[in-house]
Each structure stands twice: as structure tokens, then as C-alpha cells.
């Protein structure tokens, strides 16, 4: 029998270091304009594209960065949607 059947799983050594955890917080986006948010989203999408190319050629050093980028892009798009919805509400309330 294998002696590791009842063994406790050790925590992964692939934890994110300080350089990898530089994700964008929602509070940082709160004061950005729609144009700034769109530009930041475009930049992050471009970075993700480059990382995917590195991943395809087996040159990606920090695979967790892809997940962080995907989440940052989602945060940005959420904030952009909120601003656009608020912009659509304002004219309706003025009537």
C-alpha cells in the first residue's frame, strides 16, 4: 500500500510573491474617468495577449499573472459598466 494515502496535503509552494500581487483594487479605479478606465483595460488586454503568447511557447515565468490580469480586467469592465449605467440614468432623471 502507498503510505501517502492518509497524508495531509502540504500547502503549495507556488504562492504569489509580492511582485505578483500588484493587482488593481476597486478603490483605485473609483476616481478614474471612463477614458482612463478604457485605456487601462486595453493595456491589460494587450499584456494578457503577450502573456498568452509566452504561455504557448512555454516561456511564461509567472502563470498566476494571467489570472490576476483576467480579474483586473473584470474589475475594470465592471466599473466601466457602472459609469455607463449612471450616465444613462442621469438624462432620464432630469426629465
C-alpha positions as CSV (number, residue, x, y, z in Angstrom):
1,X,0.0,0.0,0.0
2,X,1.0,3.6,-0.6
3,X,2.0,5.4,2.6
4,X,0.7,8.7,1.4
5,X,-2.9,7.7,1.2
6,X,-3.8,9.3,4.6
7,X,-1.2,12.0,4.4
8,X,-2.2,15.6,5.0
9,X,-1.7,17.8,1.9
10,X,1.0,20.3,2.3
11,X,0.4,23.9,1.3
12,X,1.5,24.7,-2.2
13,X,4.9,26.3,-2.6
14,X,3.6,28.2,-5.6
15,X,2.3,31.1,-3.6
16,X,2.2,34.6,-5.1
17,X,5.1,36.7,-4.1
18,X,4.9,40.5,-3.5
19,X,5.7,41.3,-7.2
20,X,2.9,39.2,-8.5
21,X,0.2,40.6,-6.2
22,X,0.1,44.0,-7.7
23,X,-3.5,43.7,-8.7
24,X,-5.6,46.8,-9.1
25,X,-8.0,47.5,-6.3
26,X,-11.5,48.7,-6.9
27,X,-10.9,51.8,-4.8
28,X,-8.1,52.8,-7.1
29,X,-10.5,52.7,-10.1
30,X,-13.2,54.8,-8.3
31,X,-11.6,58.1,-9.2
32,X,-10.6,57.2,-12.8
33,X,-12.6,58.6,-15.8
34,X,-14.2,56.4,-18.4
35,X,-11.4,57.2,-20.9
36,X,-8.7,56.3,-18.3
37,X,-10.5,53.0,-17.5
38,X,-10.9,52.1,-21.1
39,X,-7.2,52.8,-21.7
40,X,-6.2,50.7,-18.7
41,X,-8.4,47.9,-19.9
42,X,-6.9,48.0,-23.3
43,X,-3.3,47.9,-21.8
44,X,-4.2,44.9,-19.6
45,X,-5.7,43.1,-22.5
46,X,-2.6,43.7,-24.5
47,X,-0.4,42.4,-21.7
48,X,-2.6,39.3,-21.4
49,X,-2.2,38.7,-25.1
50,X,1.6,38.8,-24.7
51,X,1.5,36.5,-21.7
52,X,-0.7,34.0,-23.6
53,X,1.9,34.0,-26.5
54,X,4.6,33.3,-23.9
55,X,2.5,30.6,-22.4
56,X,2.0,29.0,-25.8
57,X,5.8,28.9,-26.4
58,X,6.5,27.6,-22.9
59,X,8.3,30.8,-21.9
60,X,5.8,32.1,-19.3
61,X,7.5,32.5,-15.9
62,X,4.5,33.6,-13.8
63,X,1.4,31.8,-14.9
64,X,-0.6,33.3,-11.9
65,X,-0.2,36.7,-13.6
66,X,-2.8,35.6,-16.2
67,X,-5.4,35.0,-13.5
68,X,-4.6,38.4,-11.9
69,X,-4.9,40.1,-15.2
70,X,-8.2,38.5,-16.0
71,X,-9.6,39.6,-12.7
72,X,-8.3,43.1,-13.1
73,X,-9.9,43.3,-16.5
74,X,-13.2,42.2,-15.0
75,X,-12.9,44.8,-12.3
76,X,-12.3,47.5,-14.9
77,X,-15.2,46.4,-17.1
78,X,-17.5,46.3,-14.1
79,X,-16.6,49.9,-13.2
80,X,-17.0,50.9,-16.9
81,X,-20.4,49.4,-16.9
82,X,-21.3,51.2,-13.7
83,X,-20.2,54.5,-15.1
84,X,-22.1,54.0,-18.4
85,X,-25.3,52.9,-16.5
86,X,-25.0,56.0,-14.3
87,X,-24.5,58.2,-17.4
88,X,-27.7,56.6,-19.0
89,X,-29.7,57.3,-15.8
90,X,-28.8,61.0,-15.5
91,X,-30.7,62.2,-18.5
92,X,-33.8,60.1,-17.6
93,X,-33.9,61.7,-14.1
94,X,-33.6,65.2,-15.5
95,X,-36.9,64.9,-17.3
